[in-house]
Amino acid sequence: MSRICLFPGTFDPITLGHVDIINRALPLFDKIIVGIGINTSKSPMFSAEKRLSWIKAIYPDSSKIEGAIYEGLTVNFCKEIGAGFILRGIRYVSDFEYEKTIADANRTLDATIETIFLTGEPKYTSVASTIVRDIIKNNGNASPFLPEVVYRSL
């Protein structure tokens, strides 16, 4: 049985912090699907298709990493793709408290799907898509926070 993992998020845009979590999770899973969740309560800066193209550009030759766009409950998408794990990155204790609440709800909805938390590298703790979007909107230099392929495409 393959160990398939969903790494869900908005990835608006995908940052070096996200890439750090993905890269460090690679040895743990046979396949990681980076799931771009469509959240109707959020207004993304970049289209889901653009965000998906970045994932494909960051990992062009990886058979272990795929990108996907999905709507609805994350656990339902996990069932659809055969994922038994959900990957979440943690920067701060406050992230853990929030993420644990979601993990508990997901476990209630489907006890067969396990949430795995990885803490980010300290050098990426200040990297958040919200901050990066603000830098971009105000014509700042977002390159220290973004994969090169993402930064070049802005």
C-alpha positions as CSV (number, residue, x, y, z in Angstrom):
1,M,0.0,0.0,0.0
2,S,1.4,3.4,-1.0
3,R,1.8,6.1,1.6
4,I,0.1,9.0,-0.1
5,C,0.0,12.3,1.6
6,L,-2.0,15.5,0.9
7,F,-0.3,18.8,1.8
8,P,-3.3,21.1,1.7
9,G,-3.3,24.9,1.6
10,T,-3.9,28.0,-0.5
11,F,-0.3,28.4,-1.5
12,D,-1.0,32.0,-2.5
13,P,1.9,32.1,-3.3
14,I,3.9,29.0,-2.5
15,T,6.8,30.1,-0.3
16,L,10.2,28.8,0.7
17,G,8.6,27.7,3.9
18,H,6.2,25.5,2.0
19,V,9.0,24.1,-0.1
20,D,11.0,23.3,3.1
21,I,8.1,21.3,4.5
22,I,7.6,19.4,1.2
23,N,11.2,18.6,0.8
24,R,11.6,17.3,4.4
25,A,8.5,15.2,4.1
26,L,9.7,13.5,0.9
27,P,11.4,10.6,2.7
28,L,8.3,9.9,4.7
29,F,5.8,9.3,1.9
30,D,5.7,7.6,-1.5
31,K,3.7,10.5,-3.0
32,I,2.9,14.0,-1.8
33,I,0.0,15.8,-3.4
34,V,0.2,19.5,-2.9
35,G,-3.5,20.4,-2.8
36,I,-4.6,23.9,-3.6
37,G,-7.8,24.2,-1.7
38,I,-10.4,26.6,-3.0
39,N,-11.7,28.5,0.0
40,T,-14.8,30.6,-0.9
41,S,-14.1,32.8,2.1
42,K,-10.7,33.9,0.7
43,S,-9.9,36.1,-2.2
44,P,-6.6,34.8,-3.6
45,M,-4.1,37.1,-5.2
46,F,-3.1,34.4,-7.8
47,S,-5.4,32.1,-9.7
48,A,-5.5,28.4,-8.7
49,E,-4.1,27.5,-12.1
50,K,-1.1,29.9,-11.6
51,R,-0.4,28.3,-8.2
52,L,-0.6,24.9,-9.7
53,S,1.8,25.9,-12.4
54,W,4.3,27.0,-9.8
55,I,4.2,23.6,-8.0
56,K,4.8,21.9,-11.3
57,A,7.7,24.3,-12.1
58,I,9.3,23.8,-8.7
59,Y,9.2,20.0,-9.0
60,P,9.4,19.3,-12.8
61,D,11.0,15.9,-12.6
62,S,9.7,14.5,-9.4
63,S,7.5,11.5,-9.6
64,K,6.8,11.8,-5.9
65,I,5.2,15.3,-6.0
66,E,2.0,16.3,-7.8
67,G,-0.2,19.4,-7.6
68,A,-4.0,19.4,-7.6
69,I,-6.8,21.8,-7.1
70,Y,-9.7,20.8,-5.0
71,E,-12.9,22.2,-3.4
72,G,-14.8,20.9,-0.3
73,L,-13.6,19.0,2.7
74,T,-10.0,18.0,2.8
75,V,-10.8,14.6,4.2
76,N,-13.2,14.0,1.2
77,F,-10.4,14.9,-1.2
78,C,-8.0,12.6,0.7
79,K,-10.5,9.7,0.0
80,E,-10.7,10.7,-3.6
81,I,-7.0,10.6,-4.1
82,G,-6.3,7.7,-1.8
83,A,-4.3,9.7,0.8
84,G,-4.0,8.3,4.3
85,F,-2.1,11.3,5.6
86,I,-2.5,15.1,5.8
87,L,0.7,17.1,6.1
88,R,0.8,20.4,7.9
89,G,3.6,22.8,8.6
90,I,4.0,24.4,12.0
91,R,6.0,27.7,12.6
92,Y,4.8,28.7,16.0
93,V,2.9,27.3,19.0
94,S,-0.1,29.3,17.9
95,D,0.0,27.4,14.5
96,F,-0.1,24.1,16.4
97,E,-3.2,25.1,18.4
98,Y,-5.1,26.1,15.3
99,E,-3.9,23.1,13.3
100,K,-4.7,20.6,16.1
101,T,-8.3,21.8,16.1
102,I,-8.5,21.1,12.4
103,A,-6.8,17.8,12.8
104,D,-9.2,16.8,15.5
105,A,-12.2,17.7,13.3
106,N,-10.7,15.8,10.4
107,R,-10.1,12.7,12.6
108,T,-13.8,12.9,13.7
109,L,-14.9,13.0,10.1
110,D,-12.5,10.1,9.0
111,A,-10.4,8.3,11.6
112,T,-8.4,6.5,8.9
113,I,-6.6,9.7,7.8
114,E,-3.8,10.8,10.1
115,T,-2.4,14.4,10.3
116,I,1.3,14.7,10.4
117,F,2.9,18.0,11.6
118,L,6.4,19.1,10.6
119,T,8.0,22.1,12.2
120,G,9.5,24.6,9.8
121,E,13.2,25.4,9.7
122,P,13.8,28.4,11.9
123,K,15.0,30.5,9.0
124,Y,11.5,30.2,7.5
125,T,9.4,31.0,10.5
126,S,8.8,34.5,9.4
127,V,7.8,33.4,5.9
128,A,4.0,33.6,5.5
129,S,2.0,33.9,2.3
130,T,0.0,36.8,3.8
131,I,3.3,38.8,4.4
132,V,4.6,37.9,1.0
133,R,1.4,39.1,-0.7
134,D,1.7,42.4,1.2
135,I,5.3,42.8,0.1
136,I,4.3,42.1,-3.5
137,K,1.3,44.5,-3.4
138,N,3.6,47.3,-2.1
139,N,6.3,46.7,-4.8
140,G,8.7,45.3,-2.3
141,N,11.4,42.6,-2.9
142,A,9.8,39.3,-2.1
143,S,12.7,37.2,-3.5
144,P,14.0,36.2,-0.1
145,F,10.7,34.4,0.6
146,L,10.0,32.7,-2.7
147,P,11.3,29.9,-4.9
148,E,13.2,31.5,-7.8
149,V,10.7,30.2,-10.4
150,V,7.9,31.9,-8.5
151,Y,9.7,35.2,-8.0
152,R,10.7,35.4,-11.7
153,S,7.1,34.9,-12.8
154,L,5.7,37.8,-10.8
